Amino acid sequence: MIVKKLLALVVAGAVVALAAPALAQQDAETPPKLSWSFAGPFGAFDTAQLQRGYKIYHDVCSGCHSMSMVAFRNLTDPGGPGFSAAQAAALADSFKLSVADHFPDPQEAVISAFPLKPPDMSLLAKARGYARGFPGFIFDFFTQYQEKGPDYIAALLKGYTDAPPGFKVPDGTFYNRYFPGHNILMPQPLFPGAVTYDDGSPQTLEQYTQDVAAFLMWAAEPRLVQRKRIGFQVMIYLVVLTGLLYLTKKKVWREVEAH
């Protein structure tokens, strides 16, 4: 009887724990799962997309958000945006900095105008996300779904809309479908045609949001491609090692059984 009660308490606690994340964000819409080039065990960043994402950050986001953990030289790293050393140097020189310097912070006069300091974007794609709840997170484990951050960022940036009837939007905030509580301090930053692309890509809100979300994912995990490559090599090594150990075991026990 006591064992049954203990099991019931454990099950009840697990249900509450699993439901808590979903309840915390039940008032926000669930971001749609998007298709990313860097998804999956063999995914890699799209160089052109990262360059467009940097342009979005440079032209729109950098006025308010810092990216203090990224240096201009990182733009030339393998698996990243693919800028040449000369291009990275020119970008740094536009701020009167060198390629060894990190991205400059926004002007203090701009930051002081906000009631709260806008967050640094260096790790934003890893720090932001949304609750998948049960059984979603179990499926995510087997499908290796790790793109909740960029999915959430892309959805948030195009989630601005008019508040439904009867919903009170406090002064100084804006209604967003995907933001918990719906009231967000950041005004809508992106609009169709706001940023000019040189490669002929669509200058739509959908394209903008995915490009900058991909760039933020790279900034948060710049060694993603190398990590996946090493992981694949380790898996091959383990498979070969397992085969050799199995053959060794068969040989050893064959000789033992023969005696």
SULSUL-V407477 format. One record per residue. N is the residue number from 1. SS is DSSP state (2 for helix, 1 for strand, 0 for the rest). Layout:
BEGIN
N/SS
N/SS
END
This chain:
BEGIN
1/0
2/2
3/2
4/2
5/2
6/2
7/2
8/2
9/2
10/2
11/2
12/2
13/2
14/2
15/2
16/2
17/2
18/2
19/2
20/2
21/2
22/2
23/2
24/2
25/0
26/0
27/0
28/0
29/0
30/0
31/0
32/0
33/0
34/0
35/0
36/0
37/0
38/0
39/0
40/0
41/0
42/0
43/0
44/0
45/0
46/0
47/2
48/2
49/2
50/2
51/2
52/2
53/2
54/2
55/2
56/2
57/2
58/2
59/2
60/0
61/2
62/2
63/2
64/0
65/0
66/0
67/0
68/0
69/0
70/0
71/1
72/2
73/2
74/2
75/2
76/2
77/0
78/0
79/0
80/0
81/0
82/0
83/0
84/0
85/2
86/2
87/2
88/2
89/2
90/2
91/2
92/2
93/2
94/0
95/0
96/0
97/0
98/0
99/0
100/0
101/0
102/1
103/0
104/0
105/0
106/0
107/0
108/2
109/2
110/2
111/2
112/0
113/0
114/0
115/0
116/0
117/0
118/0
119/0
120/0
121/0
122/0
123/0
124/2
125/2
126/2
127/2
128/0
129/0
130/0
131/0
132/0
133/0
134/0
135/0
136/2
137/2
138/2
139/2
140/2
141/2
142/2
143/2
144/0
145/0
146/0
147/0
148/2
149/2
150/2
151/2
152/2
153/2
154/2
155/2
156/2
157/2
158/0
159/0
160/1
161/0
162/0
163/0
164/0
165/0
166/0
167/0
168/0
169/0
170/0
171/0
172/0
173/0
174/1
175/1
176/1
177/0
178/0
179/0
180/0
181/0
182/0
183/1
184/1
185/0
186/0
187/0
188/0
189/0
190/0
191/0
192/0
193/0
194/0
195/0
196/0
197/0
198/0
199/0
200/0
201/0
202/0
203/0
204/0
205/2
206/2
207/2
208/2
209/2
210/2
211/2
212/2
213/2
214/2
215/2
216/2
217/2
218/2
219/2
220/2
221/0
222/0
223/0
224/2
225/2
226/2
227/2
228/2
229/2
230/2
231/2
232/2
233/2
234/2
235/2
236/2
237/2
238/2
239/2
240/2
241/2
242/2
243/2
244/2
245/2
246/2
247/2
248/2
249/2
250/2
251/2
252/2
253/2
254/2
255/2
256/2
257/2
258/2
259/0
END
